[in-house]
Amino acid sequence: MAIVVFGGCIAATVVGSGVPDWRTLGAWIFVGLPAAVIVRSWWFGVYVDASTVKVVSWYWTYRIDRDSLKRVTLQNYNGFATMWTGGGGTDFVTWAVLMFEFEDQRGKVREFPATAMWWRSAKTAADELRDLLGHAPYSEGARSEVRRARR
């Protein structure tokens, strides 16, 4: 996603105006910032070690104590691409892209749009994460479970 959005900015700058004037701050911001975002996106994801679940997103890295997690679920995507509309829309991104949601032992629920994945990849990743955490895997009907959870 980052490559599509910000790669277009880089291409438009280089192609549309010829060679940018690198002596200006604007050229560095318009090309450098999207390039930094693309590089950052290479580390997106959810990482699990012996005591921590680490979620790496655009600007932040979240660390969650493994033992504090009560529930790991998938939800319809709700983030930048859908302008945070609540994840219950009918557009393609909301329907086809899922993200992780974690609930801790106190009942606090957090969604992580940076974990957005296509449905099949999300189910595989969720099953692997749930297995590492000792939670039951999703059932075969998990797609309908996810959609129902948002309504």
C-alpha atoms as an extended CHARMM CRD file, in Angstrom:
* protein
*
       151  EXT
         1         1  MET       CA              0.0000000000        0.0000000000        0.0000000000  PROA      1               0.0000000000
         2         2  ALA       CA              2.7960000000        2.4060000000        0.9180000000  PROA      2               0.0000000000
         3         3  ILE       CA              4.5240000000        1.7530000000       -2.3790000000  PROA      3               0.0000000000
         4         4  VAL       CA              1.3620000000        2.5550000000       -4.3280000000  PROA      4               0.0000000000
         5         5  VAL       CA              0.5310000000        5.7620000000       -2.4700000000  PROA      5               0.0000000000
         6         6  PHE       CA              3.9520000000        7.2040000000       -1.8460000000  PROA      6               0.0000000000
         7         7  GLY       CA              5.6970000000        5.6620000000       -4.8370000000  PROA      7               0.0000000000
         8         8  GLY       CA              3.3180000000        7.7020000000       -6.9870000000  PROA      8               0.0000000000
         9         9  CYS       CA              4.5340000000       10.8940000000       -5.2940000000  PROA      9               0.0000000000
        10        10  ILE       CA              8.1390000000       10.0110000000       -6.0120000000  PROA      10              0.0000000000
        11        11  ALA       CA              7.3950000000        9.0940000000       -9.6250000000  PROA      11              0.0000000000
        12        12  ALA       CA              5.3390000000       12.2460000000      -10.1940000000  PROA      12              0.0000000000
        13        13  THR       CA              8.1230000000       14.4120000000       -8.8390000000  PROA      13              0.0000000000
        14        14  VAL       CA             10.8610000000       12.8110000000      -10.8930000000  PROA      14              0.0000000000
        15        15  VAL       CA              8.9110000000       12.2650000000      -14.1230000000  PROA      15              0.0000000000
        16        16  GLY       CA              6.5530000000       15.2470000000      -14.0430000000  PROA      16              0.0000000000
        17        17  SER       CA              9.1200000000       17.9400000000      -13.4040000000  PROA      17              0.0000000000
        18        18  GLY       CA             12.2650000000       16.3740000000      -14.7390000000  PROA      18              0.0000000000
        19        19  VAL       CA             15.1360000000       16.3460000000      -12.3000000000  PROA      19              0.0000000000
        20        20  PRO       CA             14.1210000000       17.8880000000       -8.9720000000  PROA      20              0.0000000000
        21        21  ASP       CA             16.0990000000       20.8470000000       -7.6990000000  PROA      21              0.0000000000
        22        22  TRP       CA             17.8020000000       19.1030000000       -4.7880000000  PROA      22              0.0000000000
        23        23  ARG       CA             18.9070000000       22.4590000000       -3.3770000000  PROA      23              0.0000000000
        24        24  THR       CA             15.3460000000       23.0980000000       -2.1530000000  PROA      24              0.0000000000
        25        25  LEU       CA             13.8380000000       21.7200000000        1.0240000000  PROA      25              0.0000000000
        26        26  GLY       CA             10.5860000000       20.9660000000       -0.8220000000  PROA      26              0.0000000000
        27        27  ALA       CA             12.2700000000       18.4440000000       -3.1400000000  PROA      27              0.0000000000
        28        28  TRP       CA             13.7730000000       16.5970000000       -0.1830000000  PROA      28              0.0000000000
        29        29  ILE       CA             10.4550000000       16.5310000000        1.6710000000  PROA      29              0.0000000000
        30        30  PHE       CA              8.3510000000       15.5460000000       -1.3460000000  PROA      30              0.0000000000
        31        31  VAL       CA             10.6970000000       12.7310000000       -2.3490000000  PROA      31              0.0000000000
        32        32  GLY       CA             12.4250000000       11.9040000000        0.9350000000  PROA      32              0.0000000000
        33        33  LEU       CA              9.3670000000       11.5460000000        3.1480000000  PROA      33              0.0000000000
        34        34  PRO       CA              7.5770000000        9.0510000000        0.8750000000  PROA      34              0.0000000000
        35        35  ALA       CA             10.8320000000        7.1330000000        0.4470000000  PROA      35              0.0000000000
        36        36  ALA       CA             11.2240000000        6.9400000000        4.2480000000  PROA      36              0.0000000000
        37        37  VAL       CA              7.6330000000        5.7050000000        4.5710000000  PROA      37              0.0000000000
        38        38  ILE       CA              8.2260000000        2.9930000000        1.9790000000  PROA      38              0.0000000000
        39        39  VAL       CA             11.3630000000        1.8330000000        3.7940000000  PROA      39              0.0000000000
        40        40  ARG       CA              9.5390000000        1.8360000000        7.1550000000  PROA      40              0.0000000000
        41        41  SER       CA              6.7920000000       -0.3620000000        5.6830000000  PROA      41              0.0000000000
        42        42  TRP       CA              9.3230000000       -3.1660000000        5.1800000000  PROA      42              0.0000000000
        43        43  TRP       CA              9.2770000000       -3.7640000000        8.9590000000  PROA      43              0.0000000000
        44        44  PHE       CA              5.5020000000       -3.7010000000        9.4310000000  PROA      44              0.0000000000
        45        45  GLY       CA              4.0790000000       -6.7220000000       11.1060000000  PROA      45              0.0000000000
        46        46  VAL       CA              3.4820000000       -8.6910000000       14.2460000000  PROA      46              0.0000000000
        47        47  TYR       CA              6.4380000000      -10.3640000000       15.9300000000  PROA      47              0.0000000000
        48        48  VAL       CA              6.2140000000      -12.8020000000       18.8310000000  PROA      48              0.0000000000
        49        49  ASP       CA              8.9800000000      -13.7530000000       21.2480000000  PROA      49              0.0000000000
        50        50  ALA       CA              8.9910000000      -15.5510000000       24.5990000000  PROA      50              0.0000000000
        51        51  SER       CA              7.3270000000      -12.7340000000       26.5300000000  PROA      51              0.0000000000
        52        52  THR       CA              6.1240000000      -10.0890000000       24.0870000000  PROA      52              0.0000000000
        53        53  VAL       CA              3.9230000000       -9.5300000000       21.0500000000  PROA      53              0.0000000000
        54        54  LYS       CA              5.3960000000       -6.6370000000       19.0650000000  PROA      54              0.0000000000
        55        55  VAL       CA              3.2950000000       -4.7450000000       16.5050000000  PROA      55              0.0000000000
        56        56  VAL       CA              5.2550000000       -2.4680000000       14.1540000000  PROA      56              0.0000000000
        57        57  SER       CA              3.1900000000        0.2270000000       12.4230000000  PROA      57              0.0000000000
        58        58  TRP       CA              3.8660000000        3.4850000000       10.5320000000  PROA      58              0.0000000000
        59        59  TYR       CA              5.0510000000        5.6140000000       13.4130000000  PROA      59              0.0000000000
        60        60  TRP       CA              5.0680000000        3.4150000000       16.4920000000  PROA      60              0.0000000000
        61        61  THR       CA              6.1330000000        0.0340000000       17.7250000000  PROA      61              0.0000000000
        62        62  TYR       CA              3.7610000000       -1.4420000000       20.3020000000  PROA      62              0.0000000000
        63        63  ARG       CA              4.8740000000       -4.0990000000       22.7760000000  PROA      63              0.0000000000
        64        64  ILE       CA              2.2270000000       -6.1780000000       24.4930000000  PROA      64              0.0000000000
        65        65  ASP       CA              2.9090000000       -8.6970000000       27.2400000000  PROA      65              0.0000000000
        66        66  ARG       CA              1.9590000000      -12.1380000000       25.8750000000  PROA      66              0.0000000000
        67        67  ASP       CA              0.4220000000      -13.2240000000       29.1570000000  PROA      67              0.0000000000
        68        68  SER       CA             -1.8920000000      -10.2070000000       29.2040000000  PROA      68              0.0000000000
        69        69  LEU       CA             -3.6130000000      -11.1890000000       25.9370000000  PROA      69              0.0000000000
        70        70  LYS       CA             -7.0110000000      -12.7300000000       26.4200000000  PROA      70              0.0000000000
        71        71  ARG       CA             -8.1750000000      -12.7560000000       22.7990000000  PROA      71              0.0000000000
        72        72  VAL       CA             -6.7020000000      -12.3300000000       19.3090000000  PROA      72              0.0000000000
        73        73  THR       CA             -9.2380000000      -11.7530000000       16.5530000000  PROA      73              0.0000000000
        74        74  LEU       CA             -9.4750000000      -10.5010000000       12.9980000000  PROA      74              0.0000000000
        75        75  GLN       CA            -11.6180000000       -7.5060000000       12.1240000000  PROA      75              0.0000000000
        76        76  ASN       CA            -12.4820000000       -5.7650000000        8.8880000000  PROA      76              0.0000000000
        77        77  TYR       CA             -9.8390000000       -3.1690000000        8.0710000000  PROA      77              0.0000000000
        78        78  ASN       CA            -10.4620000000        0.2610000000        9.5700000000  PROA      78              0.0000000000
        79        79  GLY       CA             -7.6640000000        2.7230000000        8.8850000000  PROA      79              0.0000000000
        80        80  PHE       CA             -6.1770000000        5.2490000000        6.4790000000  PROA      80              0.0000000000
        81        81  ALA       CA             -7.3560000000        3.5230000000        3.2830000000  PROA      81              0.0000000000
        82        82  THR       CA            -10.9840000000        3.6670000000        4.4660000000  PROA      82              0.0000000000
        83        83  MET       CA            -10.5530000000        6.9650000000        6.3480000000  PROA      83              0.0000000000
        84        84  TRP       CA            -11.4110000000        5.2680000000        9.6520000000  PROA      84              0.0000000000
        85        85  THR       CA            -15.0630000000        4.7340000000        8.7150000000  PROA      85              0.0000000000
        86        86  GLY       CA            -15.5200000000        2.0090000000       11.3070000000  PROA      86              0.0000000000
        87        87  GLY       CA            -14.6590000000       -1.0640000000        9.2520000000  PROA      87              0.0000000000
        88        88  GLY       CA            -18.2700000000       -1.8540000000        8.4710000000  PROA      88              0.0000000000
        89        89  GLY       CA            -18.4810000000       -0.4100000000        4.9770000000  PROA      89              0.0000000000
        90        90  THR       CA            -19.2380000000       -2.1540000000        1.7300000000  PROA      90              0.0000000000
        91        91  ASP       CA            -16.1620000000       -1.0080000000       -0.2000000000  PROA      91              0.0000000000
        92        92  PHE       CA            -13.6340000000       -3.5550000000       -1.4300000000  PROA      92              0.0000000000
        93        93  VAL       CA            -10.8960000000       -2.6570000000        1.0710000000  PROA      93              0.0000000000
        94        94  THR       CA            -13.2000000000       -2.9750000000        4.0740000000  PROA      94              0.0000000000
        95        95  TRP       CA            -14.5460000000       -6.2830000000        2.8210000000  PROA      95              0.0000000000
        96        96  ALA       CA            -11.3500000000       -7.9690000000        1.5930000000  PROA      96              0.0000000000
        97        97  VAL       CA             -8.7240000000       -6.6720000000        4.0140000000  PROA      97              0.0000000000
        98        98  LEU       CA             -8.5350000000       -7.6820000000        7.6640000000  PROA      98              0.0000000000
        99        99  MET       CA             -6.4790000000       -6.5070000000       10.6240000000  PROA      99              0.0000000000
       100       100  PHE       CA             -5.6120000000       -7.8590000000       14.0610000000  PROA      100             0.0000000000
       101       101  GLU       CA             -7.4920000000       -6.8790000000       17.1570000000  PROA      101             0.0000000000
       102       102  PHE       CA             -6.1920000000       -7.7350000000       20.6310000000  PROA      102             0.0000000000
       103       103  GLU       CA             -8.1070000000       -7.8440000000       23.8950000000  PROA      103             0.0000000000
       104       104  ASP       CA             -6.2140000000       -7.9210000000       27.1650000000  PROA      104             0.0000000000
       105       105  GLN       CA             -7.2130000000       -9.5090000000       30.4640000000  PROA      105             0.0000000000
       106       106  ARG       CA             -8.7880000000       -6.2270000000       31.6570000000  PROA      106             0.0000000000
       107       107  GLY       CA            -11.0760000000       -6.1220000000       28.6050000000  PROA      107             0.0000000000
       108       108  LYS       CA             -9.2390000000       -3.3210000000       26.7790000000  PROA      108             0.0000000000
       109       109  VAL       CA             -9.5360000000       -3.8370000000       23.0050000000  PROA      109             0.0000000000
       110       110  ARG       CA             -7.0180000000       -2.4020000000       20.5230000000  PROA      110             0.0000000000
       111       111  GLU       CA             -7.1140000000       -2.5500000000       16.7370000000  PROA      111             0.0000000000
       112       112  PHE       CA             -3.9530000000       -2.3590000000       14.6610000000  PROA      112             0.0000000000
       113       113  PRO       CA             -4.5630000000       -1.1490000000       11.0700000000  PROA      113             0.0000000000
       114       114  ALA       CA             -0.8420000000       -1.6090000000       10.3070000000  PROA      114             0.0000000000
       115       115  THR       CA             -1.4740000000       -5.3680000000       10.4210000000  PROA      115             0.0000000000
       116       116  ALA       CA             -3.7900000000       -5.1570000000        7.4020000000  PROA      116             0.0000000000
       117       117  MET       CA             -3.6600000000       -8.2470000000        5.1790000000  PROA      117             0.0000000000
       118       118  TRP       CA             -5.7770000000       -9.9400000000        2.5220000000  PROA      118             0.0000000000
       119       119  TRP       CA             -8.2390000000      -12.4340000000        3.9920000000  PROA      119             0.0000000000
       120       120  ARG       CA             -6.2730000000      -15.6480000000        3.3090000000  PROA      120             0.0000000000
       121       121  SER       CA             -2.9840000000      -14.2430000000        4.6050000000  PROA      121             0.0000000000
       122       122  ALA       CA             -4.7250000000      -12.7910000000        7.6520000000  PROA      122             0.0000000000
       123       123  LYS       CA             -6.3210000000      -16.1170000000        8.5710000000  PROA      123             0.0000000000
       124       124  THR       CA             -2.9980000000      -17.9420000000        8.2310000000  PROA      124             0.0000000000
       125       125  ALA       CA             -1.1820000000      -15.2980000000       10.2890000000  PROA      125             0.0000000000
       126       126  ALA       CA             -3.9440000000      -15.2440000000       12.9210000000  PROA      126             0.0000000000
       127       127  ASP       CA             -3.8720000000      -19.0240000000       13.2710000000  PROA      127             0.0000000000
       128       128  GLU       CA             -0.0810000000      -18.9680000000       13.6650000000  PROA      128             0.0000000000
       129       129  LEU       CA             -0.2510000000      -16.1500000000       16.2110000000  PROA      129             0.0000000000
       130       130  ARG       CA             -3.0710000000      -17.8090000000       18.1140000000  PROA      130             0.0000000000
       131       131  ASP       CA             -1.0890000000      -21.0770000000       18.1480000000  PROA      131             0.0000000000
       132       132  LEU       CA              2.0210000000      -19.3180000000       19.5140000000  PROA      132             0.0000000000
       133       133  LEU       CA             -0.1180000000      -17.7540000000       22.2370000000  PROA      133             0.0000000000
       134       134  GLY       CA             -1.8810000000      -21.0210000000       23.0800000000  PROA      134             0.0000000000
       135       135  HSD       CA             -5.2770000000      -19.8970000000       21.7620000000  PROA      135             0.0000000000
       136       136  ALA       CA             -7.6060000000      -22.0390000000       19.6350000000  PROA      136             0.0000000000
       137       137  PRO       CA             -7.3280000000      -21.5760000000       15.8320000000  PROA      137             0.0000000000
       138       138  TYR       CA            -10.0600000000      -19.9860000000       13.7530000000  PROA      138             0.0000000000
       139       139  SER       CA            -12.7180000000      -22.3530000000       12.4800000000  PROA      139             0.0000000000
       140       140  GLU       CA            -13.2840000000      -22.9880000000        8.7770000000  PROA      140             0.0000000000
       141       141  GLY       CA            -16.1830000000      -20.5190000000        8.8760000000  PROA      141             0.0000000000
       142       142  ALA       CA            -13.9680000000      -17.7780000000       10.2670000000  PROA      142             0.0000000000
       143       143  ARG       CA            -14.6960000000      -15.3610000000        7.3950000000  PROA      143             0.0000000000
       144       144  SER       CA            -18.3390000000      -15.1020000000        8.3800000000  PROA      144             0.0000000000
       145       145  GLU       CA            -17.3090000000      -14.8080000000       12.0430000000  PROA      145             0.0000000000
       146       146  VAL       CA            -15.1620000000      -11.7840000000       11.2270000000  PROA      146             0.0000000000
       147       147  ARG       CA            -17.8610000000      -10.0170000000        9.2240000000  PROA      147             0.0000000000
       148       148  ARG       CA            -20.4700000000      -10.6930000000       11.8960000000  PROA      148             0.0000000000
       149       149  ALA       CA            -18.1910000000       -9.2960000000       14.6050000000  PROA      149             0.0000000000
       150       150  ARG       CA            -18.3360000000       -5.8260000000       13.0380000000  PROA      150             0.0000000000
       151       151  ARG       CA            -22.1110000000       -5.5600000000       12.5560000000  PROA      151             0.0000000000
